[in-house]
Amino acid sequence: MLVPITILFSVRYVVRTGLLERLARSCEPVLALSWDDPDLVEELGAAGVEVVRLPEPRVDAPTLALLHLLEVHFLRRLASPSTPIDRARRHVGRSRSVRARRWASWQRTRLRTLAPGHEARVRAELAAAVPTGTNLDENRRFLADHRIDAVFSVTPFTEQERVVLLAAEAAGLPACTSILSFDNITTRPPLPIRFHRYLVWNAFNRDEVLRGYPGVGAHQVEVVGPAQFDFYRDPAYVEDRTRWRARSGLGEHPVVLYGAGPPEVAPHEAQHVQHLCDAVDRGELPADLRILVRRHPVDRPGRWERFAHHPAVVIDDPGRVGDTPGRPGQVGIGHDQIVGLCSTLAHTDVHVNVSSTLTLDGAFFHKPQIGPAYDVADGRRFHRTARDLYRREHFLPIVASGGLEVPSTPEELVATVARALADPGRLEPQRRAMLDALCTYTDGRCTERVAAAVEDFLRHHLGAG
């Protein structure tokens, strides 16, 4: 069974959870890396796992245009509130003329796709274009050379997997996907192929799959929860508090964890750290408060250097993965990095991030969750975007739960942090409800559910297991 690995989060999900070892009981996994990683190859090879290099995808411009037209149909069918929000966010900072041209182009495309039978015609054109408009033959040979009988994908939205998935479909191979994150269905491009089985986090995701992909039956979509959160139920992944705090330079100070997001999602967010620093300097927050800024794995180098010398700020760089060459996020993630994340979540007092999955991660450790929703810098250019991030479809249940506080001004942010430091147990029932709704299962056995679902998929389609 081919298992493409395209980003570090795939390594965490497939390898570090133990899912790979569990799958090996019922099939022979073949891991296909989309980047060169000698250390990871050596580690997996020593464990008896076959690791190969995924072919680089090639898709020509006419074929990409057809895929774009199908995406328009998919988004119309999905009818997600996330779509207009993300489209507007991509236009922030563009000149009025550029925005006008893009709007006109979008309207032309939208009207074109309203013609009766348009989607069926595009699908037929795409089927004819793929054999020559992509390196489909190379990927089919790749599948044949490695004797692949089935495919299991956790990042089917990435460009690196597109052609190999099309090749698998053309070869008639059964395919299963376990959607890596709860936001992927509504914020990423449509899946390039029809899968035989879909594994998702929650009932919301199940409904999104059924809404976006006509012809997929409810029996093909199974709720299994987030396997990567199983770490949070294993105390072995949490370092001793005193040792971790001493090593991190935090001592016994109260600590606010600021979980930075990808720069393209929240380019305005450094001001939130500045507002917390200013509040410490003014005496509105404890004088001994520490603000631990945890860089995102695909963060830009130097993004947080302005705080390097502020006495209240400590920068946490999880493996400096954002500085690696190649595509962002194409790097392995080790056991020590997962221990670092779990210990950070466990041993900090209040968590702040902008519309991030870290809201759920932190709730597992019973920590107050705060999501700033404002921009007061540089002419408030991102102010609307900052608010709308919390109105995207995947985040609506989080906000509705009441387990996340969403301050809309710097003053509200400071007051909310102060209240959370003084009463960390406040809103704990709401955070529990948030986890139950979004993660479904919080017992640390989601990896086992994924493995059992994949085994059932293989047994049903290949008689394996």
Secondary structure, DSSP 8 states (H G I E B T S, - for coil): -EEEE-SHHHHIIIIITSHHHHHTTTS--EEEESS--HHHHHHHHHTT-EEEE-----B-HHHHHHHHHHHHHHHHHH--THHHHHHHHHHTT--HHHHHHHHHHHHHHHHHTTSTTHHHHHHHHHHHHHHHHB-HHHHHHHHHHTT---EEES-TTSHHHHHHHHHHHHTT--EEEE-SSTTHHHHS---SS--SEEEESSHHHHHHHHHHSTT--GGGEEE---GGGGGGG-GGGS--HHHHHHHTT-TTS-EEEEE---TTT-TTTHHHHHHHHHHHHHTSS-TT-EEEEE--TT--TTTTGGGTT-TTEEEE-STTGGGSSSSTT-S---HHHHHHHHHHHHH-SEEEESS-THHHHHHHTT--EE------SGGGTTHHHHHHGGGSGGGHHHHHHT-EE---SHHHHHHHHHHHHH-TTTTHHHHHHHHHHHHS--SS-HHHHHHHHHHHHHHHHH---
